[in-house]
Amino acid sequence: MAKKNDTGFQSSAGLMRYFDTEDDKGIKISPRTVIGIAIAVVVVVLLANTLFPL
């Protein structure tokens, strides 16, 4: 029995419609800011671990 492979376009069309919409309601954060915050959190955790050992 032959398999039908015509479902790929239909399933990807929904994803394309989902990602093509622009949402202006959310907060805009640059990637550099996110990386900077992550590095700052790592530094704070390392300093806290050094200054206040268990």
ABEGO torsion letter per residue (X at the ends): XBBBAAAAAAAAAAAAAAAABBBAABBBBBAAAAAAAAAAAAAAAAAAAAABBX
